[in-house]
Amino acid sequence: MGQVHLYAVHLLTASGAALAVLAAIAVAGLDWRAAFIWLGLALIVDGIDGPLARRLRVRERLPDWDGGTLDFVIDYTTYVFVPAIILALGCGLSGYPAALAATMAAVSGAIYFADTRMKQDDNSFRGFPAGWNMIVFVLFVLAPHPAVVMAVTVALAALTFLPVRFIHPVRVERWRPLTLAIAALWFVVATWIVAANFDVSPVLQGILVAASLYMFGVGAVQQIFQPR
């Protein structure tokens, strides 16, 4: 009984699979609001379970259960696979371009999760860290021309394999207070947009874009200006 709370941490991580299924069902019904709500809840779970597992030393105390592997399975489903389907069905693409974009996201994301070089010494990521859930959300909200959607998809799939750094918003110490504040702003604005059923002003859209550009570009800026 003394280890029940440790298993509960793994169960919390595994609950992301249930959220992924619910998001996929919502996508099948073209219920975009529900789909992003479930993916947002999965993002919250992913932000909680890791620090909780480290605090309780779950890896040391339950060595027969690999929380890292479990986390990878859930993250691929909620960060890549379900968002790839939304990219194909909800971001203005159709036909072969839609299938191609979703395939690029799914395949590049799968390869990324197998890359043992993904984590850097400063806890940043090497290459685009398959954060398709955030990218697809922004594309869905902005609804740009399909050519823009395809260009963004191609660029990020390519960045998956390039030695460009992307931050982990919690674990990278450099500029962490600013990064955490902007990450919180992104999440608040995204929540507002979903609550409003995507009917929001250009101002909120602009804040979402600005926060996204910071989150996805600050790692490269730090890489360029890092002390030698």
C-alpha positions in Angstrom: 0.0 0.0 0.0 2.9 2.3 0.6 3.7 2.5 -3.1 0.1 3.2 -4.3 0.9 6.9 -4.7 3.9 6.0 -6.9 1.7 3.9 -9.2 -0.7 6.8 -9.2 1.9 8.9 -10.9 2.2 6.4 -13.7 -1.6 6.3 -13.9 -1.6 10.1 -14.2 0.8 9.9 -17.1 -1.3 7.1 -18.7 -4.4 9.2 -18.5 -3.0 11.1 -21.4 -3.9 8.1 -23.5 -7.5 8.5 -22.5 -7.4 12.2 -23.4 -5.8 11.4 -26.7 -8.7 9.0 -27.5 -11.3 11.6 -26.5 -9.5 14.2 -28.7 -9.4 11.7 -31.6 -13.2 11.0 -31.2 -13.8 14.8 -31.2 -11.7 15.2 -34.4 -13.7 12.4 -36.1 -16.8 14.4 -35.4 -15.2 17.7 -36.5 -15.7 19.0 -33.0 -12.6 21.2 -33.0 -13.3 22.9 -29.7 -13.6 19.6 -27.8 -10.5 18.3 -29.6 -8.4 21.2 -28.4 -9.8 21.0 -24.9 -8.7 17.4 -24.6 -5.3 18.2 -26.0 -5.0 21.1 -23.6 -5.8 18.9 -20.7 -3.1 16.4 -21.9 -0.7 19.3 -22.0 -1.5 20.1 -18.4 -1.0 16.5 -17.4 2.4 16.4 -19.2 3.4 19.5 -17.3 2.5 17.9 -13.9 3.6 14.3 -14.1 7.3 14.8 -14.7 8.0 17.1 -11.8 5.8 15.0 -9.6 7.7 11.8 -10.6 11.1 13.4 -9.9 9.9 14.7 -6.6 8.7 11.3 -5.5 11.7 9.5 -7.0 9.4 7.2 -8.9 12.1 5.8 -11.2 14.2 4.7 -8.2 11.4 3.3 -6.2 9.6 1.6 -9.0 12.4 0.4 -11.2 10.3 -2.2 -13.1 8.1 0.5 -14.6 9.7 2.9 -17.1 7.9 6.2 -16.8 10.1 7.7 -19.5 8.9 5.2 -22.1 5.3 5.7 -21.0 5.7 9.4 -21.3 7.1 9.1 -24.8 4.2 7.0 -25.9 1.7 9.5 -24.6 3.6 12.5 -25.8 3.8 11.1 -29.4 0.0 10.5 -29.4 -0.9 13.9 -28.0 1.9 16.1 -29.4 2.1 14.5 -32.8 -0.4 11.9 -34.0 -3.7 13.6 -33.1 -2.5 17.0 -34.1 -1.4 15.6 -37.4 -4.9 14.5 -38.1 -6.2 17.9 -37.2 -3.6 19.3 -39.6 -5.0 17.2 -42.4 -8.7 17.8 -41.7 -9.0 21.2 -40.0 -6.3 23.6 -41.3 -7.5 24.3 -44.8 -5.7 21.6 -46.6 -7.4 18.9 -48.7 -6.6 15.9 -50.9 -3.0 14.9 -51.3 -1.5 18.0 -49.7 -3.5 17.3 -46.5 -2.3 13.7 -46.4 1.3 14.8 -47.2 1.4 17.4 -44.4 0.0 15.0 -41.8 2.4 12.3 -42.9 5.4 14.7 -42.6 4.3 15.7 -39.1 3.7 12.1 -38.0 6.9 10.6 -39.5 9.3 13.4 -38.5 7.8 13.3 -35.0 8.2 9.6 -34.7 11.9 9.8 -35.8 12.5 12.6 -33.4 11.3 10.6 -30.4 13.9 8.0 -31.3 16.7 10.5 -31.4 19.0 10.0 -28.4 20.6 13.4 -29.0 17.3 15.3 -28.5 18.2 16.5 -25.0 21.1 19.0 -24.6 23.1 19.7 -21.5 21.0 22.8 -20.7 17.8 20.8 -21.0 17.0 22.3 -24.3 16.0 20.3 -27.3 18.1 19.6 -30.4 15.9 20.2 -33.4 12.1 21.0 -33.4 10.8 19.0 -30.5 7.7 17.7 -32.3 5.4 20.3 -30.7 2.8 19.9 -33.4 -0.1 20.4 -30.9 0.9 24.0 -30.4 1.7 24.6 -34.1 -1.5 23.1 -35.3 -3.5 25.1 -32.8 -2.0 28.4 -34.0 -2.6 27.4 -37.6 -6.2 26.5 -36.9 -6.8 29.8 -35.1 -5.2 32.0 -37.8 -6.5 29.9 -40.8 -3.8 31.1 -43.2 -3.7 30.2 -46.9 -3.1 26.5 -47.4 0.3 27.3 -49.0 1.3 28.9 -45.7 0.2 25.9 -43.8 2.2 23.6 -46.1 5.3 25.8 -45.9 5.2 25.9 -42.1 4.8 22.1 -42.0 7.7 21.5 -44.4 9.9 24.0 -42.5 9.3 22.4 -39.1 9.7 18.9 -40.4 13.1 19.9 -41.7 14.0 21.7 -38.4 13.4 18.4 -36.7 16.7 17.1 -38.1 18.8 20.3 -37.8 21.0 21.3 -34.8 18.9 24.2 -33.9 18.0 24.5 -30.2 14.4 24.8 -28.9 13.8 25.5 -25.2 12.0 23.4 -22.6 9.9 26.2 -21.0 10.3 24.8 -17.5 13.7 23.0 -17.4 15.9 25.5 -19.3 17.3 27.8 -16.6 18.4 30.7 -18.9 15.7 33.4 -19.0 13.4 31.0 -17.2 11.2 33.7 -15.4 10.5 35.4 -18.8 9.9 32.1 -20.5 7.6 30.8 -17.9 5.6 34.1 -18.0 5.3 34.0 -21.8 4.3 30.3 -21.7 1.6 31.1 -19.1 0.4 33.9 -21.3 0.3 31.6 -24.3 -1.8 29.1 -22.3 -4.2 31.7 -21.0 -4.8 33.3 -24.4 -5.2 29.8 -26.0 -7.8 28.9 -23.3 -9.6 32.2 -23.9 -9.7 31.5 -27.7 -11.1 28.0 -27.2 -13.6 29.2 -24.6 -14.8 31.8 -27.2 -15.1 29.0 -29.8 -12.3 30.6 -31.8 -14.3 33.9 -32.4 -11.7 36.4 -31.0 -10.2 39.7 -32.0 -7.0 40.1 -34.1 -5.4 41.5 -30.9 -5.7 38.1 -29.1 -4.5 36.4 -32.3 -1.5 38.7 -32.4 -0.6 37.9 -28.8 -0.9 34.2 -29.5 1.5 34.6 -32.5 3.9 36.7 -30.6 4.1 34.3 -27.6 4.4 31.4 -30.0 7.3 33.1 -31.9 9.1 33.6 -28.6 8.6 30.0 -27.4 9.8 28.6 -30.7 12.6 31.1 -31.4 14.2 31.9 -28.1 16.2 28.7 -28.1 17.9 29.6 -31.3 18.6 33.1 -30.0 20.2 31.7 -26.9 22.2 29.3 -29.0 23.6 32.2 -31.1 24.5 34.4 -28.2 25.5 31.7 -25.7 28.7 32.5 -23.8 31.8 30.8 -25.1 
